[in-house]
Amino acid sequence: MLFNHRTRRTTVVPVHARDLPMRTLRAIIKQSGLTVDEFLALL
């Protein structure tokens, strides 16, 4: 579970043994209140 202090949103991130499908990853990013570019900047 992740908490974004800026948006005050909580996002659940599932634990997977494999890579996440692209749609799942994009949904997690969207749910967290970040853009894909903001997410990539954090990596």
N, CA, C and O atoms as a Maestro MAE file, in Angstrom:
{
 s_m_m2io_version
 :::
 2.0.0
}

f_m_ct {
 s_m_title
 :::
 protein
 m_atom[172] {
  # First column is atom index #
  i_m_mmod_type
  r_m_x_coord
  r_m_y_coord
  r_m_z_coord
  i_m_residue_number
  s_m_chain_name
  s_m_pdb_residue_name
  s_m_pdb_atom_name
  i_m_atomic_number
  :::
  1 25 0.851 -1.154 0.000 1 A "MET " " N  " 7
  2 3 0.000 0.000 0.000 1 A "MET " " CA " 6
  3 2 0.910 1.234 0.000 1 A "MET " " C  " 6
  4 15 1.874 1.314 0.762 1 A "MET " " O  " 8
  5 25 0.584 2.180 -0.863 2 A "LEU " " N  " 7
  6 3 1.355 3.416 -0.966 2 A "LEU " " CA " 6
  7 2 0.457 4.598 -0.648 2 A "LEU " " C  " 6
  8 15 -0.729 4.595 -0.977 2 A "LEU " " O  " 8
  9 25 1.033 5.619 0.000 3 A "PHE " " N  " 7
  10 3 0.285 6.831 0.310 3 A "PHE " " CA " 6
  11 2 0.967 8.000 -0.364 3 A "PHE " " C  " 6
  12 15 2.158 8.231 -0.155 3 A "PHE " " O  " 8
  13 25 0.217 8.750 -1.178 4 A "ASN " " N  " 7
  14 3 0.730 9.934 -1.856 4 A "ASN " " CA " 6
  15 2 0.358 11.145 -1.002 4 A "ASN " " C  " 6
  16 15 -0.819 11.490 -0.893 4 A "ASN " " O  " 8
  17 25 1.347 11.786 -0.404 5 A "HIS " " N  " 7
  18 3 1.088 12.912 0.486 5 A "HIS " " CA " 6
  19 2 0.530 14.109 -0.265 5 A "HIS " " C  " 6
  20 15 -0.264 14.873 0.284 5 A "HIS " " O  " 8
  21 25 0.941 14.277 -1.518 6 A "ARG " " N  " 7
  22 3 0.488 15.421 -2.310 6 A "ARG " " CA " 6
  23 2 -1.003 15.324 -2.606 6 A "ARG " " C  " 6
  24 15 -1.730 16.307 -2.459 6 A "ARG " " O  " 8
  25 25 -1.462 14.152 -3.021 7 A "THR " " N  " 7
  26 3 -2.868 13.974 -3.373 7 A "THR " " CA " 6
  27 2 -3.693 13.413 -2.218 7 A "THR " " C  " 6
  28 15 -4.922 13.393 -2.281 7 A "THR " " O  " 8
  29 25 -3.018 12.961 -1.168 8 A "ARG " " N  " 7
  30 3 -3.648 12.352 0.000 8 A "ARG " " CA " 6
  31 2 -4.425 11.095 -0.382 8 A "ARG " " C  " 6
  32 15 -5.468 10.805 0.205 8 A "ARG " " O  " 8
  33 25 -3.917 10.351 -1.366 9 A "ARG " " N  " 7
  34 3 -4.544 9.117 -1.830 9 A "ARG " " CA " 6
  35 2 -3.729 7.910 -1.402 9 A "ARG " " C  " 6
  36 15 -2.500 7.955 -1.332 9 A "ARG " " O  " 8
  37 25 -4.443 6.830 -1.119 10 A "THR " " N  " 7
  38 3 -3.820 5.549 -0.825 10 A "THR " " CA " 6
  39 2 -4.033 4.646 -2.026 10 A "THR " " C  " 6
  40 15 -5.135 4.578 -2.571 10 A "THR " " O  " 8
  41 25 -2.978 3.952 -2.439 11 A "THR " " N  " 7
  42 3 -3.049 3.061 -3.590 11 A "THR " " CA " 6
  43 2 -2.541 1.692 -3.175 11 A "THR " " C  " 6
  44 15 -1.487 1.571 -2.552 11 A "THR " " O  " 8
  45 25 -3.302 0.662 -3.527 12 A "VAL " " N  " 7
  46 3 -2.896 -0.713 -3.258 12 A "VAL " " CA " 6
  47 2 -2.110 -1.216 -4.460 12 A "VAL " " C  " 6
  48 15 -2.575 -1.136 -5.597 12 A "VAL " " O  " 8
  49 25 -0.911 -1.736 -4.196 13 A "VAL " " N  " 7
  50 3 -0.063 -2.295 -5.247 13 A "VAL " " CA " 6
  51 2 0.080 -3.787 -4.976 13 A "VAL " " C  " 6
  52 15 0.660 -4.183 -3.965 13 A "VAL " " O  " 8
  53 25 -0.451 -4.623 -5.881 14 A "PRO " " N  " 7
  54 3 -0.381 -6.065 -5.656 14 A "PRO " " CA " 6
  55 2 1.043 -6.591 -5.792 14 A "PRO " " C  " 6
  56 15 1.854 -6.043 -6.539 14 A "PRO " " O  " 8
  57 25 1.329 -7.650 -5.066 15 A "VAL " " N  " 7
  58 3 2.632 -8.302 -5.168 15 A "VAL " " CA " 6
  59 2 2.510 -9.415 -6.205 15 A "VAL " " C  " 6
  60 15 1.682 -10.315 -6.065 15 A "VAL " " O  " 8
  61 25 3.329 -9.347 -7.231 16 A "HIS " " N  " 7
  62 3 3.286 -10.332 -8.311 16 A "HIS " " CA " 6
  63 2 4.633 -11.029 -8.417 16 A "HIS " " C  " 6
  64 15 5.676 -10.422 -8.176 16 A "HIS " " O  " 8
  65 25 4.604 -12.289 -8.773 17 A "ALA " " N  " 7
  66 3 5.837 -13.035 -8.992 17 A "ALA " " CA " 6
  67 2 6.423 -12.726 -10.364 17 A "ALA " " C  " 6
  68 15 7.597 -12.994 -10.620 17 A "ALA " " O  " 8
  69 25 5.601 -12.162 -11.245 18 A "ARG " " N  " 7
  70 3 6.041 -11.830 -12.602 18 A "ARG " " CA " 6
  71 2 5.876 -10.332 -12.829 18 A "ARG " " C  " 6
  72 15 5.463 -9.593 -11.935 18 A "ARG " " O  " 8
  73 25 6.209 -9.899 -14.051 19 A "ASP " " N  " 7
  74 3 5.997 -8.501 -14.416 19 A "ASP " " CA " 6
  75 2 4.507 -8.192 -14.432 19 A "ASP " " C  " 6
  76 15 3.690 -9.048 -14.771 19 A "ASP " " O  " 8
  77 25 4.161 -6.965 -14.064 20 A "LEU " " N  " 7
  78 3 2.769 -6.536 -14.106 20 A "LEU " " CA " 6
  79 2 2.357 -6.291 -15.553 20 A "LEU " " C  " 6
  80 15 3.150 -5.776 -16.341 20 A "LEU " " O  " 8
  81 25 1.137 -6.649 -15.907 21 A "PRO " " N  " 7
  82 3 0.645 -6.283 -17.234 21 A "PRO " " CA " 6
  83 2 0.602 -4.753 -17.357 21 A "PRO " " C  " 6
  84 15 0.369 -4.063 -16.365 21 A "PRO " " O  " 8
  85 25 0.824 -4.220 -18.557 22 A "MET " " N  " 7
  86 3 0.889 -2.777 -18.772 22 A "MET " " CA " 6
  87 2 -0.385 -2.077 -18.300 22 A "MET " " C  " 6
  88 15 -0.316 -1.008 -17.694 22 A "MET " " O  " 8
  89 25 -1.540 -2.669 -18.572 23 A "ARG " " N  " 7
  90 3 -2.803 -2.037 -18.153 23 A "ARG " " CA " 6
  91 2 -2.904 -1.953 -16.634 23 A "ARG " " C  " 6
  92 15 -3.417 -0.967 -16.104 23 A "ARG " " O  " 8
  93 25 -2.425 -2.966 -15.934 24 A "THR " " N  " 7
  94 3 -2.446 -2.955 -14.471 24 A "THR " " CA " 6
  95 2 -1.528 -1.870 -13.936 24 A "THR " " C  " 6
  96 15 -1.894 -1.136 -13.018 24 A "THR " " O  " 8
  97 25 -0.336 -1.770 -14.510 25 A "LEU " " N  " 7
  98 3 0.610 -0.743 -14.073 25 A "LEU " " CA " 6
  99 2 0.053 0.650 -14.322 25 A "LEU " " C  " 6
  100 15 0.148 1.515 -13.451 25 A "LEU " " O  " 8
  101 25 -0.526 0.879 -15.488 26 A "ARG " " N  " 7
  102 3 -1.114 2.196 -15.785 26 A "ARG " " CA " 6
  103 2 -2.278 2.511 -14.845 26 A "ARG " " C  " 6
  104 15 -2.454 3.663 -14.448 26 A "ARG " " O  " 8
  105 25 -3.063 1.513 -14.489 27 A "ALA " " N  " 7
  106 3 -4.172 1.724 -13.547 27 A "ALA " " CA " 6
  107 2 -3.656 2.104 -12.164 27 A "ALA " " C  " 6
  108 15 -4.228 2.964 -11.495 27 A "ALA " " O  " 8
  109 25 -2.573 1.460 -11.742 28 A "ILE " " N  " 7
  110 3 -1.973 1.785 -10.441 28 A "ILE " " CA " 6
  111 2 -1.445 3.214 -10.458 28 A "ILE " " C  " 6
  112 15 -1.648 3.965 -9.504 28 A "ILE " " O  " 8
  113 25 -0.769 3.591 -11.539 29 A "ILE " " N  " 7
  114 3 -0.231 4.955 -11.658 29 A "ILE " " CA " 6
  115 2 -1.373 5.966 -11.624 29 A "ILE " " C  " 6
  116 15 -1.290 6.968 -10.914 29 A "ILE " " O  " 8
  117 25 -2.436 5.712 -12.384 30 A "LYS " " N  " 7
  118 3 -3.584 6.620 -12.426 30 A "LYS " " CA " 6
  119 2 -4.243 6.722 -11.054 30 A "LYS " " C  " 6
  120 15 -4.593 7.816 -10.612 30 A "LYS " " O  " 8
  121 25 -4.411 5.586 -10.380 31 A "GLN " " N  " 7
  122 3 -5.035 5.559 -9.057 31 A "GLN " " CA " 6
  123 2 -4.219 6.339 -8.035 31 A "GLN " " C  " 6
  124 15 -4.769 6.908 -7.092 31 A "GLN " " O  " 8
  125 25 -2.905 6.361 -8.228 32 A "SER " " N  " 7
  126 3 -2.032 7.072 -7.283 32 A "SER " " CA " 6
  127 2 -2.065 8.583 -7.478 32 A "SER " " C  " 6
  128 15 -1.558 9.333 -6.644 32 A "SER " " O  " 8
  129 25 -2.668 9.033 -8.591 33 A "GLY " " N  " 7
  130 3 -2.747 10.472 -8.834 33 A "GLY " " CA " 6
  131 2 -1.548 11.022 -9.562 33 A "GLY " " C  " 6
  132 15 -1.391 12.239 -9.664 33 A "GLY " " O  " 8
  133 25 -0.695 10.150 -10.073 34 A "LEU " " N  " 7
  134 3 0.487 10.572 -10.819 34 A "LEU " " CA " 6
  135 2 0.247 10.414 -12.309 34 A "LEU " " C  " 6
  136 15 -0.594 9.624 -12.738 34 A "LEU " " O  " 8
  137 25 1.002 11.181 -13.096 35 A "THR " " N  " 7
  138 3 1.039 10.930 -14.525 35 A "THR " " CA " 6
  139 2 2.125 9.894 -14.768 35 A "THR " " C  " 6
  140 15 2.942 9.628 -13.886 35 A "THR " " O  " 8
  141 25 2.137 9.309 -15.960 36 A "VAL " " N  " 7
  142 3 3.179 8.335 -16.292 36 A "VAL " " CA " 6
  143 2 4.545 9.009 -16.218 36 A "VAL " " C  " 6
  144 15 5.500 8.408 -15.724 36 A "VAL " " O  " 8
  145 25 4.655 10.248 -16.701 37 A "ASP " " N  " 7
  146 3 5.931 10.964 -16.651 37 A "ASP " " CA " 6
  147 2 6.388 11.216 -15.209 37 A "ASP " " C  " 6
  148 15 7.575 11.087 -14.908 37 A "ASP " " O  " 8
  149 25 5.468 11.569 -14.329 38 A "GLU " " N  " 7
  150 3 5.821 11.780 -12.919 38 A "GLU " " CA " 6
  151 2 6.285 10.468 -12.299 38 A "GLU " " C  " 6
  152 15 7.252 10.448 -11.537 38 A "GLU " " O  " 8
  153 25 5.605 9.378 -12.619 39 A "PHE " " N  " 7
  154 3 5.994 8.063 -12.117 39 A "PHE " " CA " 6
  155 2 7.395 7.702 -12.581 39 A "PHE " " C  " 6
  156 15 8.226 7.267 -11.784 39 A "PHE " " O  " 8
  157 25 7.657 7.883 -13.867 40 A "LEU " " N  " 7
  158 3 8.971 7.552 -14.416 40 A "LEU " " CA " 6
  159 2 10.080 8.397 -13.803 40 A "LEU " " C  " 6
  160 15 11.202 7.919 -13.631 40 A "LEU " " O  " 8
  161 25 9.777 9.642 -13.475 41 A "ALA " " N  " 7
  162 3 10.779 10.508 -12.853 41 A "ALA " " CA " 6
  163 2 11.162 10.013 -11.457 41 A "ALA " " C  " 6
  164 15 12.257 10.298 -10.972 41 A "ALA " " O  " 8
  165 25 10.265 9.279 -10.821 42 A "LEU " " N  " 7
  166 3 10.547 8.754 -9.478 42 A "LEU " " CA " 6
  167 2 11.401 7.484 -9.491 42 A "LEU " " C  " 6
  168 15 11.935 7.077 -8.459 42 A "LEU " " O  " 8
  169 25 11.524 6.866 -10.663 43 A "LEU " " N  " 7
  170 3 12.298 5.616 -10.755 43 A "LEU " " CA " 6
  171 2 13.781 5.885 -10.744 43 A "LEU " " C  " 6
  172 15 14.579 4.949 -10.815 43 A "LEU " " O  " 8
  :::
 }
 m_bond[171] {
  # First column is bond index #
  i_m_from
  i_m_to
  i_m_order
  :::
  1 1 2 1
  2 2 3 1
  3 3 4 2
  4 3 5 1
  5 5 6 1
  6 6 7 1
  7 7 8 2
  8 7 9 1
  9 9 10 1
  10 10 11 1
  11 11 12 2
  12 11 13 1
  13 13 14 1
  14 14 15 1
  15 15 16 2
  16 15 17 1
  17 17 18 1
  18 18 19 1
  19 19 20 2
  20 19 21 1
  21 21 22 1
  22 22 23 1
  23 23 24 2
  24 23 25 1
  25 25 26 1
  26 26 27 1
  27 27 28 2
  28 27 29 1
  29 29 30 1
  30 30 31 1
  31 31 32 2
  32 31 33 1
  33 33 34 1
  34 34 35 1
  35 35 36 2
  36 35 37 1
  37 37 38 1
  38 38 39 1
  39 39 40 2
  40 39 41 1
  41 41 42 1
  42 42 43 1
  43 43 44 2
  44 43 45 1
  45 45 46 1
  46 46 47 1
  47 47 48 2
  48 47 49 1
  49 49 50 1
  50 50 51 1
  51 51 52 2
  52 51 53 1
  53 53 54 1
  54 54 55 1
  55 55 56 2
  56 55 57 1
  57 57 58 1
  58 58 59 1
  59 59 60 2
  60 59 61 1
  61 61 62 1
  62 62 63 1
  63 63 64 2
  64 63 65 1
  65 65 66 1
  66 66 67 1
  67 67 68 2
  68 67 69 1
  69 69 70 1
  70 70 71 1
  71 71 72 2
  72 71 73 1
  73 73 74 1
  74 74 75 1
  75 75 76 2
  76 75 77 1
  77 77 78 1
  78 78 79 1
  79 79 80 2
  80 79 81 1
  81 81 82 1
  82 82 83 1
  83 83 84 2
  84 83 85 1
  85 85 86 1
  86 86 87 1
  87 87 88 2
  88 87 89 1
  89 89 90 1
  90 90 91 1
  91 91 92 2
  92 91 93 1
  93 93 94 1
  94 94 95 1
  95 95 96 2
  96 95 97 1
  97 97 98 1
  98 98 99 1
  99 99 100 2
  100 99 101 1
  101 101 102 1
  102 102 103 1
  103 103 104 2
  104 103 105 1
  105 105 106 1
  106 106 107 1
  107 107 108 2
  108 107 109 1
  109 109 110 1
  110 110 111 1
  111 111 112 2
  112 111 113 1
  113 113 114 1
  114 114 115 1
  115 115 116 2
  116 115 117 1
  117 117 118 1
  118 118 119 1
  119 119 120 2
  120 119 121 1
  121 121 122 1
  122 122 123 1
  123 123 124 2
  124 123 125 1
  125 125 126 1
  126 126 127 1
  127 127 128 2
  128 127 129 1
  129 129 130 1
  130 130 131 1
  131 131 132 2
  132 131 133 1
  133 133 134 1
  134 134 135 1
  135 135 136 2
  136 135 137 1
  137 137 138 1
  138 138 139 1
  139 139 140 2
  140 139 141 1
  141 141 142 1
  142 142 143 1
  143 143 144 2
  144 143 145 1
  145 145 146 1
  146 146 147 1
  147 147 148 2
  148 147 149 1
  149 149 150 1
  150 150 151 1
  151 151 152 2
  152 151 153 1
  153 153 154 1
  154 154 155 1
  155 155 156 2
  156 155 157 1
  157 157 158 1
  158 158 159 1
  159 159 160 2
  160 159 161 1
  161 161 162 1
  162 162 163 1
  163 163 164 2
  164 163 165 1
  165 165 166 1
  166 166 167 1
  167 167 168 2
  168 167 169 1
  169 169 170 1
  170 170 171 1
  171 171 172 2
  :::
 }
}
